[in-house]
């Protein structure tokens, strides 16, 4: 299945080439990201948002814009995020180079009613992916052959 993955780091390079990660900039960025996703969905392209979206308002805004929306909350302990830090974001924050990392210096507001919770510390990625697919089928968003 062809899907558009809106990966926040890649999109940020276009929308905010010199990101400051201020609250105002994040508000604008996540509004733009949701709008791009909405346009793609309106043209029949399934979208995966690959983003922290650290405030509920960002995720709720995206949900309001798209009728067929599935919020998957990846609940992962901070220690495990630090261990899996492939981009070095958490290491930069701990070293004082980055100062607005959600979950460390910036607040992270977990969803109150996610459609699905994936447990990053207890599930293998393949198991989590299977549960996401099953939820999409259950909602009628995806038909398995």
C-alpha positions as CSV (number, residue, x, y, z in Angstrom):
1,X,0.0,0.0,0.0
2,X,1.3,3.4,-0.9
3,X,1.2,5.9,2.0
4,X,2.7,9.3,2.5
5,X,4.9,9.4,5.6
6,X,5.1,13.0,6.9
7,X,8.3,12.8,8.9
8,X,8.6,15.9,11.1
9,X,12.4,16.2,10.7
10,X,12.3,16.1,6.9
11,X,9.3,18.5,6.8
12,X,10.9,20.8,9.3
13,X,13.9,21.3,7.0
14,X,11.5,22.8,4.4
15,X,9.1,24.7,6.7
16,X,11.6,25.9,9.3
17,X,15.1,25.6,7.9
18,X,16.6,27.1,11.0
19,X,14.3,25.7,13.7
20,X,14.3,27.3,17.1
21,X,11.6,24.9,18.5
22,X,9.8,27.8,20.2
23,X,6.2,27.3,21.2
24,X,5.1,29.7,18.5
25,X,7.1,27.9,15.9
26,X,5.8,24.5,17.0
27,X,2.2,25.8,16.8
28,X,2.8,27.0,13.2
29,X,4.7,23.8,12.2
30,X,2.1,21.4,13.5
31,X,-0.7,23.4,11.9
32,X,1.1,23.2,8.6
33,X,1.8,19.5,9.0
34,X,-1.8,18.7,9.7
35,X,-2.9,20.8,6.8
36,X,-0.6,19.0,4.4
37,X,-1.9,15.7,5.7
38,X,-5.5,16.8,5.2
39,X,-4.8,17.8,1.6
40,X,-3.2,14.4,0.9
41,X,-6.0,12.5,2.5
42,X,-8.6,14.5,0.5
43,X,-6.8,13.3,-2.6
44,X,-7.0,9.6,-1.5
45,X,-3.5,9.3,-0.1
46,X,-3.2,7.6,3.3
47,X,-1.0,9.5,5.6
48,X,1.2,8.5,8.5
49,X,2.3,11.4,10.7
50,X,5.8,10.6,12.1
51,X,6.0,13.3,14.8
52,X,6.2,13.9,18.5
53,X,3.4,16.5,18.5
54,X,4.1,17.1,22.1
55,X,0.9,19.0,22.8
56,X,-2.6,17.5,22.7
57,X,-3.9,20.5,20.8
58,X,-1.7,19.6,17.8
59,X,-3.0,16.0,17.6
60,X,-6.6,17.1,18.3
61,X,-6.4,19.7,15.5
62,X,-5.3,17.0,13.1
63,X,-8.1,14.7,14.2
64,X,-10.7,17.4,13.6
65,X,-9.4,17.9,10.1
66,X,-9.6,14.2,9.0
67,X,-12.7,12.0,9.5
68,X,-10.6,8.8,9.3
69,X,-7.9,9.4,11.9
70,X,-6.2,6.9,14.2
71,X,-4.1,8.3,17.0
72,X,-1.4,5.8,18.0
73,X,0.3,6.6,21.3
74,X,3.8,5.1,21.6
75,X,4.2,4.9,25.3
76,X,7.9,4.4,25.9
77,X,9.9,5.0,29.1
78,X,12.3,7.9,28.9
79,X,15.2,5.6,29.8
80,X,14.4,3.5,26.7
81,X,14.1,6.6,24.5
82,X,17.6,7.6,25.7
83,X,18.9,4.1,24.9
84,X,17.3,4.1,21.4
85,X,18.3,7.7,20.6
86,X,19.4,7.1,17.0
87,X,19.3,10.8,16.1
88,X,21.2,11.9,19.2
89,X,18.5,14.3,20.2
90,X,18.3,13.2,23.9
91,X,22.1,13.1,24.1
92,X,22.3,16.7,22.8
93,X,19.7,17.7,25.4
94,X,21.6,16.1,28.3
95,X,24.8,17.8,27.1
96,X,23.0,21.2,27.1
97,X,23.2,21.6,23.3
98,X,19.4,21.1,22.7
99,X,17.1,22.9,25.2
100,X,13.6,22.2,24.0
101,X,13.3,18.4,23.7
102,X,9.8,17.1,24.6
103,X,9.9,14.9,27.6
104,X,13.0,16.6,29.0
105,X,12.9,20.4,28.8
106,X,9.6,20.8,26.9
107,X,6.4,19.4,28.3
108,X,4.9,16.3,26.6
109,X,1.1,15.9,27.0
110,X,0.2,12.3,26.6
111,X,-3.1,11.7,24.8
112,X,-6.1,11.4,27.0
113,X,-8.0,8.9,24.7
114,X,-5.7,7.5,22.1
115,X,-7.2,5.1,19.6
116,X,-4.4,2.6,20.3
117,X,-1.5,2.5,22.8
118,X,1.7,0.8,21.7
119,X,4.1,-0.1,24.6
120,X,7.6,0.6,23.3
121,X,9.2,-1.1,26.2
122,X,7.1,-4.3,26.2
123,X,6.3,-5.0,22.5
124,X,8.5,-5.9,19.6
125,X,8.1,-3.4,16.7
126,X,6.5,-6.2,14.5
127,X,3.9,-6.9,17.2
128,X,3.1,-3.2,17.5
129,X,2.8,-2.8,13.7
130,X,0.4,-5.8,13.6
131,X,-1.8,-4.3,16.3
132,X,-1.9,-1.0,14.3
133,X,-2.9,-2.9,11.2
134,X,-5.6,-4.8,13.0
135,X,-7.0,-1.5,14.5
136,X,-7.1,0.0,11.0
137,X,-9.0,-3.0,9.7
138,X,-11.4,-2.9,12.7
139,X,-12.2,0.8,12.0
140,X,-12.7,0.0,8.3
141,X,-9.8,2.2,7.2
142,X,-7.9,-0.7,5.7
143,X,-9.1,-3.9,3.9
144,X,-6.8,-6.8,4.2
145,X,-6.8,-9.2,1.1
